[in-house]
Amino acid sequence: MIKFLLNQELRQEERLSPNMTVLNYLRTVVNKTGTKEGCGSGNCGTCTVVLAELTNDDQLSYRAINACTVFVSALHGKQLITVEALQEQDGSLHPVQQALVDHHGSQCGFCTPGIIMSLFALTKHNPQPSRREATETLSGNLCRCTGYRPILDAALSLGGRYPIRDPFGEQRQSTISKLKGLRHEPGALALGNLNCDIPATSDELAKQLLINPHARLIAGSTDVAMEVTQQHNRVESLIDISHVSDMKTIVETDDRLVIGANVPLSDCREHLARTYPDFGDLLGRFASQQIRNHATMGGNIATASPIGDTLPPLIVLGATLTLRKGDTTRELAIEKAFLGYRKTALRPGEFVETISIPKPDGRELFRCYKVSKRLNDDISTVCAGFNIGIDHGIVASARIAYGGMANVPRRATHCEQHLLGKRWDSTTIDGAMASLESDFTPLSDSRASNVYRSQIAANLLYRYFIEQQNGQIETRVTTYG
């Protein structure tokens, strides 16, 4: 059974397929058809809804998510807010809806409910958004009609409507009280031979994995859901860890950040941006805001995609994973975690509990770059991380890693060895760029040819060299192509 609030209504569901998405639940089970299906793969934002959940300090966090990439198990213990509930009892529109009307931000109207929900979530965090905040919020919502200007005008007008009042704000304390009552309840779903366990703590998760070591773990489910919605597969055994709050913490010490594997990428970004601005900017280009609000760093690691955006930066920063099986844990350098295409060194029954990232010690300069066809909401063609130390003009340390260049994200060891002990100059860099051919033999696919990938990989190293030479320590992630 799963328990959650649908707007203000407490729902209990037992006979649901664990493979059912929130989108299909809304449209086919509870007849909430205001939420539309566009792409079915988390790319257009048409299906955007808002998920509210308790934080560790008993406050409400509102996140816009794509209903088409999230399974219904993720609703357990949370509040699902849909566009139907925004209108007041007397029929008056929510301030976000009224702003879109006033600024002519809707034409055919198909994408409008998703846009409204993205802006609704924004007002819960910042009711007076800047242009940059509004643009980033809307970057995951596509509209084929309006050209975006009137939509952005509506978003920017919200500051003039402050304070924004709605039924959810007025019933905030009641919602918190109801969700507290659901906080520590484990849940489960089963239908036929499909099942999903929903542990409430990491201890429960460890026990369930010992019993069912081959179950698929999902947190954001943004990757596994594609197997169901796009490939029409069925995933028989799932464990949904999105309810495990003790893996949603970020601990900062003097020398490192320790990130729980269940922390959404949008939260990871806030912390990493203060320590590694380039990493923060890279996460700002990771898919859409809706995906970042639900996808986790632990999930990005465990899926072992060769184009996982977080992996090259984590490798060059020397991140380590805490892996847990039952009551036993072990530490593993992240660069040793990937054995082959989507194959990891995790043993049956083992899961990623935390990711530990060292803080900079001042002896090395970290940069990361993402090359993609679109600036935002796109998959990497090549992603690169560099962390190189120069001592009196000599390369004292070098860690270089690429994604999209092989069947796993990995270090460019020949290139690193070519650099070590040599003068940091154009002659050395020319040789290091050439040595990348010994490290990688990339494939050609729909995103790029192997020749293009090889050239870009070399050019990114040269860019890093130019920026380091010029002391451009405030550079940002850039797109090419």
C-alpha positions in Angstrom: 0.0 0.0 0.0 1.1 3.6 -0.7 -0.3 6.6 1.1 0.0 10.2 -0.1 -1.9 13.4 -0.5 -3.4 14.1 -3.9 -3.8 17.9 -3.6 -5.6 17.9 -0.2 -7.1 14.4 -0.3 -5.5 11.5 1.5 -5.1 8.6 -1.0 -4.4 4.9 -0.3 -3.6 2.7 -3.2 -2.8 -1.0 -3.2 -3.7 -2.5 -6.6 -1.5 -0.4 -8.9 1.2 -1.6 -11.2 4.7 -0.5 -9.8 5.5 0.2 -13.5 2.7 2.9 -13.7 3.9 6.4 -14.1 2.4 9.3 -12.2 1.1 10.7 -15.5 -0.8 7.5 -16.3 -2.2 7.4 -12.7 -3.5 10.9 -13.0 -5.1 10.5 -16.4 -6.4 7.0 -16.2 -7.1 6.3 -12.5 -8.2 9.6 -10.9 -9.3 11.5 -14.1 -7.0 14.5 -13.5 -6.5 15.2 -17.2 -5.2 18.7 -16.8 -1.7 17.1 -16.8 -0.9 16.4 -20.5 1.4 13.9 -22.2 3.8 15.4 -24.7 7.0 13.5 -25.3 6.7 10.8 -22.7 10.4 11.0 -22.0 10.9 14.0 -19.7 12.0 16.4 -22.5 9.1 18.8 -23.0 7.7 19.6 -19.5 4.0 19.3 -20.6 3.3 16.8 -17.9 4.9 18.9 -15.1 3.3 18.4 -11.6 4.6 19.5 -8.2 5.7 17.1 -5.4 5.8 18.5 -1.9 7.6 16.6 0.8 8.9 17.1 4.3 12.6 18.1 4.7 14.7 16.8 7.5 13.8 20.0 9.5 10.0 19.5 9.0 9.5 22.1 6.4 7.8 21.6 3.0 9.9 21.5 -0.1 8.0 22.0 -3.4 9.6 20.5 -6.5 8.4 20.5 -10.1 8.8 17.1 -11.7 8.0 15.3 -14.9 5.0 13.0 -14.2 5.9 10.9 -17.3 9.3 9.7 -15.8 8.3 9.1 -12.2 6.6 5.9 -11.0 3.7 6.0 -8.6 5.8 4.5 -5.8 7.5 7.9 -5.5 4.3 9.5 -4.2 4.4 7.6 -0.9 4.5 9.9 2.0 4.3 13.1 -0.1 1.8 15.5 -1.5 1.1 15.5 -5.3 -0.2 18.9 -6.5 -1.9 19.1 -9.9 -3.1 22.1 -12.0 -6.8 21.4 -11.2 -6.2 22.3 -7.5 -4.7 25.8 -8.1 -8.0 27.5 -8.7 -9.8 29.0 -5.7 -13.1 27.7 -4.4 -14.8 30.8 -5.6 -13.5 30.2 -9.2 -10.9 32.9 -9.2 -7.6 31.9 -10.7 -4.3 31.3 -9.0 -1.9 34.3 -9.3 0.3 32.3 -11.7 -2.7 31.4 -13.9 -3.9 35.0 -13.9 -0.4 36.2 -14.8 -0.4 34.0 -17.9 -3.9 35.3 -18.9 -2.8 38.9 -18.4 0.3 38.6 -20.5 -1.3 36.4 -23.2 1.1 33.5 -22.4 -1.1 30.7 -23.7 -2.3 30.0 -27.2 -3.2 26.4 -28.0 -2.9 25.7 -24.2 -1.5 22.2 -24.4 1.7 23.1 -22.7 0.2 25.7 -20.4 -0.6 23.4 -17.4 3.0 22.3 -17.2 4.2 25.9 -17.4 1.8 26.9 -14.6 3.1 24.1 -12.4 6.7 25.1 -12.9 6.0 28.7 -12.0 3.8 27.6 -9.1 6.8 25.7 -7.7 9.0 28.7 -8.3 6.7 30.9 -6.3 7.0 28.6 -3.3 10.8 29.1 -3.2 11.0 32.7 -4.5 7.8 34.7 -5.1 9.8 37.5 -6.6 12.0 35.8 -9.2 14.8 37.4 -11.2 14.9 37.0 -14.9 17.6 34.4 -14.6 15.6 32.4 -12.1 12.5 32.6 -14.2 14.4 31.5 -17.4 16.0 28.6 -15.6 12.7 27.5 -14.2 11.1 27.5 -17.6 14.0 25.9 -19.4 12.4 22.5 -19.1 9.0 23.6 -20.6 8.7 23.7 -24.3 6.1 25.8 -26.1 5.5 25.7 -29.8 3.2 28.7 -30.0 4.1 31.8 -28.1 7.8 32.3 -28.6 8.3 32.4 -24.8 8.4 36.2 -24.4 4.8 36.5 -23.0 5.4 33.5 -20.8 8.6 35.0 -19.4 6.8 38.3 -19.0 4.1 36.5 -16.9 6.8 34.9 -14.7 8.5 38.3 -14.1 5.2 39.9 -13.2 4.8 37.6 -10.2 6.9 39.9 -8.1 4.3 42.5 -8.4 1.7 40.1 -7.1 3.6 39.5 -3.9 2.6 38.2 -1.4 1.2 35.3 -3.4 -1.7 33.6 -1.5 -3.1 30.2 -2.4 -4.9 27.3 -0.7 -1.6 25.4 -0.3 0.0 28.2 1.7 -3.0 28.6 3.9 -3.1 24.9 4.6 0.7 24.5 5.0 0.7 23.5 8.7 -2.1 21.0 8.1 -0.2 19.4 5.2 3.0 19.2 7.3 1.0 17.5 10.1 -0.5 14.9 7.7 2.9 14.2 6.1 4.5 13.7 9.5 2.0 10.9 10.1 3.2 9.2 6.9 6.9 9.8 7.3 8.1 6.6 8.9 5.7 4.2 7.2 7.3 1.8 4.7 5.2 1.1 1.6 4.8 -1.5 -1.1 3.0 -2.1 -4.4 2.3 -5.3 -6.1 0.2 -6.4 -9.1 0.6 -9.8 -10.6 4.3 -10.6 -10.8 5.3 -6.9 -10.5 6.3 -5.6 -7.1 8.0 -2.7 -5.5 9.1 -2.2 -1.9 9.4 1.3 -0.5 11.7 1.4 2.5 11.7 4.4 4.9 15.3 4.1 6.1 18.7 2.9 4.8 18.6 0.0 7.3 15.3 -1.2 5.8 16.8 -0.8 2.3 19.8 -2.9 3.3 17.6 -5.7 4.7 15.4 -5.7 1.6 18.4 -5.9 -0.7 19.7 -8.9 1.2 16.4 -10.6 0.6 16.1 -9.5 -3.0 19.7 -8.7 -4.2 18.7 -8.4 -7.9 15.9 -5.9 -7.4 16.3 -2.7 -9.4 16.8 0.4 -7.2 15.1 3.6 -8.3 15.3 7.1 -6.7 14.3 9.5 -9.4 13.5 6.6 -11.8 14.3 9.0 -14.7 16.5 6.3 -16.3 14.5 3.1 -15.5 11.2 4.7 -16.5 12.5 5.0 -20.1 12.7 1.2 -20.3 8.9 1.1 -19.5 7.6 4.1 -21.4 9.9 4.1 -24.5 11.0 0.4 -24.8 7.7 -1.0 -23.4 9.6 -3.4 -21.0 8.3 -4.5 -17.6 10.5 -4.2 -14.6 9.4 -7.0 -12.3 11.2 -6.2 -9.0 11.8 -2.6 -7.8 12.9 -1.0 -4.6 12.0 2.7 -4.5 14.4 4.6 -2.2 12.9 8.1 -2.7 11.3 7.8 0.7 14.7 7.1 2.5 15.4 10.5 4.2 18.6 9.5 5.9 20.3 9.2 2.5 19.1 12.7 1.6 21.7 14.6 3.6 24.8 16.6 2.7 27.5 16.8 5.3 30.3 19.4 4.8 33.6 19.1 6.7 36.8 21.0 6.5 38.1 18.9 3.7 35.2 17.3 1.9 31.5 17.1 0.9 29.7 13.9 1.8 26.6 13.6 -0.3 23.9 11.1 0.3 23.1 9.0 -2.7 19.5 10.0 -2.5 20.0 13.7 -2.7 18.4 15.3 -5.8 20.8 16.9 -8.2 19.2 20.3 -7.7 20.3 20.2 -4.1 23.8 18.8 -5.0 24.2 21.8 -7.3 23.6 24.3 -4.6 26.4 22.9 -2.4 28.9 22.0 -5.2 28.6 25.5 -6.8 30.1 27.1 -3.7 33.1 24.8 -3.8 33.5 24.0 -7.5 31.7 26.7 -9.6 32.3 24.8 -12.8 30.6 21.7 -11.3 27.6 23.7 -10.2 27.3 25.2 -13.7 27.5 21.7 -15.3 24.7 20.5 -13.1 22.7 23.5 -14.2 22.8 22.0 -17.7 22.0 18.5 -16.6 18.7 17.7 -18.3 15.9 20.0 -17.1 14.9 21.6 -13.8 12.2 19.0 -13.4 14.7 16.1 -13.9 17.2 17.6 -11.6 14.5 17.9 -8.9 14.1 14.2 -8.8 17.2 12.5 -10.3 20.0 11.8 -7.9 23.8 11.8 -8.0 23.8 8.2 -6.7 21.5 7.2 -9.6 23.7 8.9 -12.1 26.6 6.9 -10.8 24.8 3.5 -10.5 23.4 3.6 -14.0 27.0 3.7 -15.3 26.2 5.5 -18.5 29.3 6.5 -20.5 27.7 9.9 -20.9 26.7 10.5 -17.3 27.5 14.2 -16.8 28.6 14.0 -13.2 31.1 11.1 -13.7 34.1 12.8 -15.4 34.2 15.6 -12.8 33.8 13.2 -9.9 36.6 11.0 -11.3 39.1 13.9 -11.6 38.2 15.2 -8.1 39.1 11.8 -6.6 35.6 11.1 -5.3 35.0 7.9 -3.3 31.9 5.9 -2.8 30.6 4.3 0.4 29.1 1.0 -0.7 26.8 -0.9 1.7 25.6 -4.5 1.9 23.7 -5.3 5.0 25.6 -3.9 7.9 28.9 -3.9 6.1 30.4 -1.0 4.2 33.4 -0.5 2.0 35.0 2.4 0.2 35.7 2.5 -3.5 37.3 5.1 -5.7 34.7 6.1 -8.2 37.1 5.6 -11.1 37.2 1.9 -10.2 33.4 1.6 -10.1 32.8 1.2 -13.9 33.7 -2.2 -15.4 31.9 -2.0 -18.7 29.0 -0.5 -20.5 26.4 0.1 -17.8 28.2 -2.4 -15.6 29.5 -1.5 -12.2 31.7 -3.0 -9.5 28.7 -3.2 -7.1 28.1 -6.7 -5.8 24.6 -8.2 -5.5 22.8 -6.7 -2.6 25.1 -3.7 -2.4 24.1 -0.1 -2.9 25.8 3.3 -3.0 25.1 5.0 0.3 27.2 8.2 0.0 29.6 10.0 -2.3 32.6 11.8 -0.8 34.2 14.6 -2.7 37.4 16.2 -1.5 37.5 20.0 -1.3 40.2 21.9 -3.3 43.5 22.2 -1.6 44.7 25.2 -3.7 47.4 23.2 -5.6 45.3 22.2 -8.5 42.9 23.9 -10.9 39.6 22.1 -11.6 37.5 22.7 -14.8 34.8 20.7 -16.5 33.2 21.2 -19.9 30.1 19.8 -21.6 29.7 19.6 -25.4 26.1 19.1 -26.6 23.9 20.1 -29.5 21.7 22.3 -27.4 22.9 24.4 -24.5 20.3 23.1 -22.1 18.2 20.0 -21.6 20.5 17.8 -23.8 22.6 14.8 -23.5 26.4 15.2 -23.7 28.3 14.4 -26.8 31.6 14.7 -24.9 32.0 15.7 -21.2 35.4 16.4 -19.8 36.9 17.0 -16.4 40.4 18.4 -15.7 42.2 18.8 -12.4 45.9 19.7 -12.9 48.5 21.1 -10.6 51.4 23.3 -11.8 54.4 23.9 -9.6 56.9 26.6 -10.8 55.9 26.0 -14.4 56.1 22.1 -14.1 53.1 19.8 -14.2 53.1 18.2 -10.7 49.8 16.4 -10.9 47.3 15.6 -13.6 43.8 14.0 -13.5 41.9 14.1 -16.8 38.7 12.2 -17.5 36.2 12.0 -20.4 32.7 10.8 -20.9 31.3 9.9 -24.3 34.7 8.7 -25.5 34.5 5.0 -24.5 32.0 2.5 -23.2 32.7 3.8 -19.7 33.7 7.3 -18.3 37.4 7.0 -17.6 40.7 8.8 -17.2 43.1 9.6 -20.0 46.1 7.9 -18.5 48.5 8.3 -21.5 47.7 12.0 -21.7 48.3 12.4 -17.9 51.6 10.6 -18.1 52.7 12.8 -21.0 52.1 15.9 -19.0 53.6 14.8 -15.7 57.1 16.4 -15.0 57.1 18.5 -18.1 56.9 22.2 -18.6 53.4 23.6 -18.8 53.7 25.1 -22.3 52.3 24.8 -25.8 54.8 22.1 -26.9 53.8 19.9 -24.0 50.1 20.5 -24.6 50.4 19.6 -28.3 52.0 16.3 -27.3 49.3 15.7 -24.7 46.5 16.4 -27.2 48.1 13.8 -29.6 48.4 11.2 -26.9 44.6 11.2 -26.4 44.5 9.0 -29.5 46.2 6.3 -27.4 43.6 6.7 -24.7 40.4 6.6 -26.7 38.9 5.1 -29.8 35.4 6.7 -29.8 32.4 5.4 -31.7 30.3 7.3 -34.2 26.6 7.6 -33.4 23.6 9.9 -33.9 25.3 12.6 -31.7 28.7 12.8 -33.3 31.3 11.0 -35.5 34.4 9.5 -33.9 36.5 12.1 -35.7 34.5 14.9 -34.2 34.7 13.4 -30.7 38.4 13.0 -30.9 38.9 16.5 -32.1 36.7 18.0 -29.4 38.4 16.0 -26.7 41.8 17.4 -27.8 40.3 20.9 -28.1 38.9 20.9 -24.6 42.4 20.1 -23.2 43.8 23.0 -25.2 41.0 25.3 -23.9 41.9 24.3 -20.3 45.5 25.2 -21.1 44.6 28.6 -22.5 42.3 29.4 -19.6 45.0 28.4 -17.0 47.6 30.4 -18.8 45.4 33.5 -18.8 44.3 33.0 -15.2 40.6 32.8 -16.2 39.4 31.3 -13.0 35.8 32.4 -13.4 35.1 30.5 -16.7 31.9 28.6 -17.1 30.7 25.4 -18.7 30.4 26.0 -22.5 28.6 24.2 -25.3 30.0 23.6 -28.8 28.7 22.2 -32.1 
